[in-house]
Amino acid sequence: MYKCFWAISMITVFIACNIRRNDKAVNEAKLAEIALHDTTQVQLIDSIYDFGTVNEGKKVTYNFRFKNAGKKPLVVLSASASCGCTIPEKPERPILPGDTGFIKVVFNSAGKIGYNQKSISVIANTNPDFPILVLIGDVK
């Protein structure tokens, strides 16, 4: 009896996990569909962030702000950095017209002594394209 209960419980867990994974895939596909057909405009509030001087090993975190200046939802499909030491996080939900969104960036200064300039590329349903974001500063 105990083994039967255990087996049914495990099957239920696997099915539940798979449903969540499928829901996420459907949502990502829906966002990609929106991005292909409905373009909007973006207005950057922050395009360059100078973090000044930090000691090596410190992590610098910054939220680049932008506004959806168009009439359609703004969908950020991806955000990538020029270096593995910089990790951008895109918003998970569309930014509605008139609303402000954020691209969170974390720069790990370990092993990056000297002047640093990191670029963050964003792919979104914007026309013209989403401008490059830049993170600069010195690591001592």
N, C-alpha and C positions, 0 to 999 in steps of 0.2 A: 504494500500500500504506500509506504514511504517513498519507494523508488518511482512509483507511478506519479505521485504528487510532485516529486522533484523534476521529473521529465516534463510534465505539463507546465510547470513554472518556468523552466528554461526555454521552452518553445514560445511561451507568451512573451518573455523578455526579448528574444530574438525578433519576433514579429513586431513588437513595439518599436524597437530600435530601427528596424528597416522602414517602418512607416514614417518616422521622423526624418530619416535620410531621404526618402522619396519626396516628402513635403519640401525639404530644402532644395532639392534638385528642381522641382516644379517652380518654386519661387524664383530661383536663379534664372531659369529659362524664361519666365515671364518678364523679369527685369531686362534681360537681354533683348527680348522682343520689343519692349518699350523703347529701349535705347536705339534700336535699329530704325524705328519708324518715327519717333517723336523727338525731334531735336529742340533744344532750348538754349538759352544764353546764360553764361556765368559771369559774375562780377567778383573778382578777388578782393577781399578785405586785407588779407596778408599774403604777399607773394614771396617775400624774403624775410628770414628771421636770423638776426645776428645774435648768437648766444654769448658773445664776448669771449672771455677767457675762463676756461675750466681746468681743473686738475685731471690728469690722466686717470681713467677708470670711472669717472663720473658719467652717469647717463643723463642726457639732456632730453627733456620732453617738451613738445610744443604742439599746439593745435592751430593749424592753418585754417583760417576762416574764409568762407566764400558764401555768396548769395545767389540764389536762383533768380536771375533777372529776366527770365523768359516767361512763357505762358503755359509750359508743359512741365511735368515733374522731371527733375534732374536726377539721373541715375548714374552713380559712379560704379563702373564695372570693375576697375582695378586701379591700384596705386602701387608703384614700384620705385625703388631707390637706386641710385647709381652705385651703391656699395652695400655689401651685406651687413655693415655696421649700423645701417640706418633702416629702421623698420617702420613703414607707413601702415596705418589702419584706415581703411575706407569706411564711410558710413554704410550701414547695412540696409537702410531704408531709403526710398527716394526722397529728395528734398523738394517740397512743394513750392510752387511759384511764390516769390516774395520771402520765403524762409531762408534761414542761414544754416549752413552745414559746416562740418569740420573734417579735416584730414589730420588725424593724430600721428605724429612722427616721434620716434624714439631713436636718438643717436647714442651709440655706445662708444665712448672716447678711448677705451682700452686699446693701446697700441697705435694710437692715431696722433702722436705728438707733432706739433706744428700747426700750420694753417690748414683748415679743412673747409671744403666747399662741397656739399652734397646736393644732388638734384633729385627731385621727386617728380616722376611722370604720372599723370592721372589720365585714365581713359574713361570718358563719360559721353553722354549723348548731347554734347554741346557743339554749337556752331557759331563762331569758330572754335577750334579745339581748346581744351582746357590748358591754360598756360602752365609752364614748368614752375614748380615751387623750389625755392633754394634755401638751404640751411648753411650758415657760415659761422666760423669762429676759430679761436686758437685753443690748442690743448697744450698744457704745460706739464 
